[in-house]
Amino acid sequence: MMQLSKRMIVVSLLVPAILVGLLSLGMAVRQLQRDTAITAEILLGQVDHVTSIARHTLHTTAQMANQPCENVVEKMTETGALTPYIRITGLVRGDTLVCSSITGSRQQSIRSVYGLPLSAEMGSLEITAINGTRSVPHQTAIIYASGAGNGITVFSVVDGRYFTDLMETLDDENHAILRLRFSDGPVISSQDKGTEDLAGFSAVFNSDFSQARIQIITPWQSLARYLVRNMIFLGPASLLLTLATLYLWRRWLTGKLSLADEIAKGMARGEFVVHYQPVCEAASGMCTGAEALMRWQRADGSSISPALFIQAAEEEEMIISLTRHLFGLIAADVKAWQVTAPFHLGVNIAAAHLTDDAFTTDVLQFRQSLAASFRLVLEVTERSLVDDTALASENLNALRQHGCQVAVDDFGTGYCSLSLLHNLPVDYLKIDKIFIDTLTSAGTDTPVLDTIIGLSKRLGLATIAEGVSTQQQAEWLKDNRVSYVQGYLYARPMPAADFISWYEENNRKRETGRT
């Protein structure tokens, strides 16, 4: 029990820690995504603001397009100087710069100044980033161009430093790389990063208004600060979860040990009894046997579910003692029974008992306590047979030589292969209730049930259908030559005295009906 306690303590520490770690990681990713979205919103908002100003400048400049440069250059220079973010504004006809806020009316090739042609359709907006101009060769600039009619294109130039400065401001402790790209031209990136191949969390945001695309790349290492913050917050929760787990486990273990102790006391106090459910011939309805089922009725009038106390007995290695107690109870119950031979007496056998060294001795002693009219049928599950086939086969064969028979209980719900079933000493297949429940109508297609019945016939095994609850099911089973039936249609499990009374009455009525 000490090893189990240590293991449970380790689990109680690790599981909450892992859960909190995963939760912290998930929260960190969400927080990083949130902060990234906020950064992108701020940057795109500023880009759109600059674009809005550039559009207004283009509109103002377009109103000067059909006038001689000498007449508008002063106003154009004023517009370029006083408008925020605008470095220069001007007019282009064809490939010639004809007027600008910087060079005035001096005409020159637009390509020689900006390295590319400037031409835009009337009413359209073209936004292009360039690496630099002739006057400022190493500083990124953004050119906004729009058609003004008569072959004239108006343009405004914005210095890229407005965006890079903002990027640097937004580059907080996350050490993110911000990359801004307009519809054409080079990428404008935060300064002095040197991280073209940076690996990390990447998110992309777009602005149709500015024809811009922002990519924000955050190194995975930046998640660490979020994780640390979340762990500080969630650490106490992890501790509380650990304590709660240990408390609940202690409560469960205490209850489990208490139940095991109560089982031993219950046997000593005679609180365990046996109920018997009839096993009848499918063809005649005559009761030819019974399945013995243990029940726990406590002195205070309460009862404990068999599923609960049998599981507890198995886990606490008390199932063999409990089975031996069951044998003694059955022997006392049936001592005075007057039954017609051979009377089928089904008793459930646990897997641990089946492979125990004293198993055959226990069963033979029990068999000797029964009258000759009883045929002892040992009911084992598929799981019991598969766990240790060789030993199971050896023990069961030894008992069959002394007149005992073997039934595979809950057949069809386990893992018993056909070859294994063929090689084991089995006399009955008990068909589980789940397959009987499929008999809902006369024409129901029941491929699994048909296969089980066909298999039993080919192997020469008798069949017992469990959980028969309707006359319709009983008729189908009878028509398909199932050997025996049991279920609520005939009778519920009942105490020994009630069973023998029911047995005598049922068979008397059946006999009377025959005659």
N, C-alpha and C positions, 0 to 999 in steps of 0.2 A: 504494500500500500504506500510505503514511503517513496518508491520509485515513481509511482503514479502521481503522487503529490508534487514531486519535483518537476515532472513532465508538465503537469498542469500549471504550475507556477510559471514555467518558461513560456508556455502557450499563452497564459494570461498576460504576460509582459509583451510578447512578440506581436500577437494579433492586434491589440489596440495600437501599438507603435506603427505597425504596417498600415493599418487603416488610417491613422492620423497622417502618416507620411504621404499616402496616396491622396488623401483629402487636401493636404497642404499643397501638393504638386498641382492638383487640379485647380485649386484656388489661385495658385501662383500664375498658371497659364492664363486663366481668365483675367486676372489683374493686369498682366502684361499686355494682353489683347486690348483691355480697356484703356490703358495708358497710351498704347500705340495709336488707337483710334482717336484719342484726344489730341495727340501730337499732330496727326494727319489733319484733323479738323482745323486746328489752329493754322497750320501751314497752308492748307488749301484755301482757307478763308482769306489769308493775306494775299495769296496768288490771285484769287478772284477779285479782291479789292484793287490790286494793281491793274489787272486786266480791265476793270471797270473804268479806271482813270485813263488808261490808254485808249479805250474805245471813245471816251469823251474827247480826248485830245485829237484823235483821228477825225472825229466829227467836226471839231472846230477848224482843223487844218483843211478839211475838204471844202469848206466854205470859201477858202482862198484859192482854190485850185485854178480857176479861170481868170485870175488877175495876174498882171505882171509881178514878178518877184519883188521889184523895187517898191511896189505899192503895199506889199503885205509882209515884207521881211521883218520889219520892226515888230509888228504884232506877233509874227511867228516866233521871233526871238523871245519876246515877252512870255508867250505861251510855254515855250520850252524851258525857260528859266524859272518860272514861277509855279509850274505844275509839279506836284510831288512825284518823285520816282522817274520822271521823264528826263533823259539825258539830251535827246535831240528829237526834233520833228521836222518833216520836210516833204517835198514833192518829187516824184520821179515820173519822167515821160520816156517810155521805152526803156532804154538802158542808160538813161542819162539823169543824173541828179541835177534838177534845174533850180531848186530852191531849198534852203534848210535854215534852221535857227542858228547853226554854227557857221556855215560857209557862205551864207547869204545867197546872192545870185550867181556866184561862181559855179559854172557848170563843169561836171566831171563824171567819169564813168562810175556807175553805182557798184560795179564789180570790183573796181580798184579800191573802193572804200570799205565795202562789207564782204567782199569775196563771193557774192552770189547775186543773181538778178532779183529784183523786186517787182512783182507783178501780181495783181489781184483783181478778181472780177468785181464789177459794181455791186455794192452791198455785202460782199463777203468779207471775212476776216481771216487772214493768214498769220499764224504765230510761229516764229522760227527762232531757235536759239543758235548763236554762233560763238565760236571760241574767242573772238575779239575783233576789234575794228582796226583800221589803219592808224588811228590816233591813239587807241588803247588796245594794243595787240594781244595782251595776255589776260584780259579780263572778259569773262563771259558776259554776253549781252543778249537781250531778247528783243526781236524786231516784231512789231505789230504792224501789219499792212492791210489796207482796204482800198478797193477800187472807187475812184471819184468820177469816172466817166471821161469821155474824150481821150482815152488812152493814158490817163493820169492815175497814178497810184500814190496815195498818201501813206506816210509811215511815221512811227514813233519808236524810239529805242529806249529800253529800260536797262539800267545797269544790273547785272546778275548779282552784284554784291548785296543788294537788298535781301535776296533770297538766301544766300549763303550765310549772311549775318544772322538771319532769323533761324536758320538750321542750327547754327552753333549755339544760339540761345536755347533752343529746344532740346539740344543734345544734353540731357541730364545724366544722372548716374547710371542709366541703363547702357550708356556707351553705344547707342544705336547709330546706324549709318542711314542718312536720309538722302535719297536720290530723286531729283526732280527732273522730269523730261517733258518737253512740250511736243507738239505734233511732229516736229522735225528738229534735227540738230543734236548736239551733244548733251550728255547727262550733266546736270548741275548737282554736285554732291557736296556734303559737308566737308569742311577743309581738313587737310592733314591727316587723313585716315589711312590711306594706303591699304585698303581692304577690298579689292575687287572680287576676291573669291571668299569673302566672309561667309561662314556657315552659321546659321542660327534661325531664329524665328522670323519669317518674312511675311509681310502683309502689303497689299497693293490697294491704293485708293485713287479715284479718278475724278476729274472735274471737266464736264462737257463745256461749261461756260468758258474756261480758260484753255481748253484743249490740252490739259495737263494730266500727268500721271506721276504719282508719288509712290515710291517703294521704300519701306522702312524695314531694315534688317537689324534685329537685336540679337547679340550673341547669347547662346544658351546659358553662359555663365551668369548673365544678368538675372536669371531666375533665382539665383542663390539668395539675393536680398529679400525677395518676396517669400521664399521658403522659410528663411530665418524668422521673418516677421510673423508668418503664419504659425510656425512651430511654437514661438513664444506665446502666441494667443491660444493655440490648441493644446499645448503641452499639459496644462492642468486637466483638460478634458480627457486626454489619454490616460492620465493617472487615475481619474475618477472611473473611467471605463475599466481599467485594470482591476481596481478595487471591487467594482461591481461584479466583474467576471469571477474573481476569486470568491466573493461572497456567495454568488449563486451556485458556483461549483461546490462550495462547502455545504450549502444547504442541500444540494442534490445528493452529495456523497453521504451526508448525515442521514437523509431520508432513505437512501439505498441501504446503508448499513442497518438502519433501524428496521426496514422491511425484512432484510435477511434474518435479523434477530427475531422478528415477529413470526416469521415462517417456522423457525425452530420451536418457538413457544406455542404456535398454533398447532403443530403436530402433537406436542406434549399435552395440550389441553383438549385435543379431540375436536378442533374447530373445522378440520377438513372433512368433507363428505364426498360421496360419489353420486353423480346423476347418470342415468342410463337413457340413451336414445335408441328407440327400436330400429332394427335393420330388418326390412321385410322383403319377401319375394316380390319381384316386379309383376310377375304373372298372376299370382293368387292373392297378394296382400297379406299372406300369413307372416307373422313375426317369427323369424328364425334366428334372431340374435339381437345383440345390442352393442353399442359403443359406450365404454365407460369414460366419463368425463369428470375430472376433479373440480370441486367447488370449495371456496373458502368462505364460511359463514362465521363471523366473529361473534364473540359472546355478547357484544353490545347490540347485536342485530344487524350490523353493517356487513357488507360483502365486498371482497376484493376481486377485481377482474382477473380471470385466468391469464390473460395476456400479460398482465402486470406481474403477478407473483411467479409465473413460470419463467418469464424473462429474468426476474431478479434471482430466482433459484439457479438458473443457468449461469448468470454472470458471477454469482458468489459460490459456484461449484457445490450447490446443494441439491441439484436436480436428481442425482442418483438416490440420495436419502429420501427425497420427496417421492420418487417413483416407488421405492421399496415401501414407503408408507401407503402409497396408493394400492400396491399389491395386497397389503394386509387388510385395507378397508374393503376391497372387492371380495376377498376371500370370506370375510365375515358377512358381507351382504348376501352373497349367493349361496351360502351354506345350506339354507333351507329351501332354496328354489326347486320347484318341480318343473323342469323344462324338457322338451322333446329333443332327443339327440339327433344329429349333432347341433348343439346350440352355439352359434357364432358369438364369441365374446371378444370384442375389439378393444385393445389397450394401446395408447400412444406411447412410443418409446423415443426418448431424447437421443440426439446424436452422441452426446458425451457418454451416455450409458451403453449405447450400442457398441462402442469401441473400448469399453472398460474391461479389465481382466475378469471381474466378477459377474459380468453380464449373464453368461449362460447359466451360472450357478443360481443367480437371483431368479431368473425366469423359470428354471426347472423346479426350484423350491415352490414358487408360486403355482406352477402347473400341478404339482403334486397335491396342493391344497384344494384343488377344484375337483368336483365330481366328474365321473367318466363321461357324462352327457355333455360337458362343455368342450368346445374346440377353441383353444386360445389362438387369437389372431393378433400378431404384433404389427402395429401400424407405424410405419416409418415414412418420413418425407423423402422426396427426391434428393434434397440437399444432403441428408444423412447418408444416403447410399453412395453419393458421389465423393464425399470427403475422403473416405478410406474404403475403397471398393473391396480390396482383398480381405481385410479384417472383417468387414460387414458380411461379406459372402461366407467366410469361414464360420462366423458365429451363428448366422441364420441357418446355414446348412446343418450345423450341429443340432439346433433346436428343432428343425423340421424332422429330423430323424426320431425325435421324441413326440411327434404328433402336432407340434406347433405349426401354424401357417403364417404367411407374411403378406401384408397389404402395403402397397405404395400409396400413401395419403397425398391428397391435393395434386394428383397427377395432371400434368399439363402446364403447371405454373412454375416448375423448376427447370433444371438443366440436364435431366437424365436423357442420355442418348439412347437410340434404339439398340445398339450393340450392347451397351451396358445393361439395359433392361433384359435383353435376351439371355445374358450370362448370369444374372443374379437369381437367387432362389425366391421367386415371387409367385404368389397364388392369386392375388386380387389387385386390380387397379381401381382406386377410388377416384371418381371423376369430380373435379372441383366444382363448387356451386356456380362459379362465373360462367361455365359452359352450359350448365343447366338453365341458367337465366336467359340464355339466347333462345330458348324454346318459347317464343312469345306468340306464335301462330302456327297453324297446321302446316303451312307451306314454307316455313322459314328455312332458308339455306343455312346449314350448320356444318361447314366443311371441317372445322377442327374437331367437333364432337363426333362426326362421322369417322374421321381418321382414328380417333382414340378407340372407338368401339371396334372398328375393323382391325386395328392393331392387336387388341386384346384377344379377338377371336383367332387371329393367326398364331398368336403365342400360346393359345390355350389357357388364357387367364379369365377368371370370373370378374365381372364389373360391378361396382357399387356406386350408384349415383347419389351424391350429397346435395342437400339443400333443395329437395323437391317440395314445392309449395303449392302447386296447382294440379288439378285433375288432368288438365291438358298435357302438362309435362309428364305426368305418370303414364298417360296413354301412349304418348310418343315413345317413351323409354320401353314400355312393354312391347310395342309394335316393333321396335328395333332390337329386341332380344337382350336388353340390359338385364343382368342377373338379379341384382338387388337394389333397393332404394331406401333412403332415409331422408327425413326432413319434416318440416312442420305440418305438411299435409297429413302425415300419419300421427306424429306426436312430438312434442318438445322433450328435451331431456328432463327426467323426473327422478325423484328419490327412489331408492330400491323398493320400498313397500308399494309405492304407487305404480312402479313399473310392472311388478309381477302381477298386480291386479289388472292392469291394462293388458298385459300379455295374455292372461287367461281369458279375459272378456273378448279381446279382439279375435283370438284364434277360435274361440267357441262360436262367435258370429260367422266367421269365415267357413268353419266346418258346417254349420247349419245351412249356410247359403249354398254350399256344394250339394248337400243332400236335398 
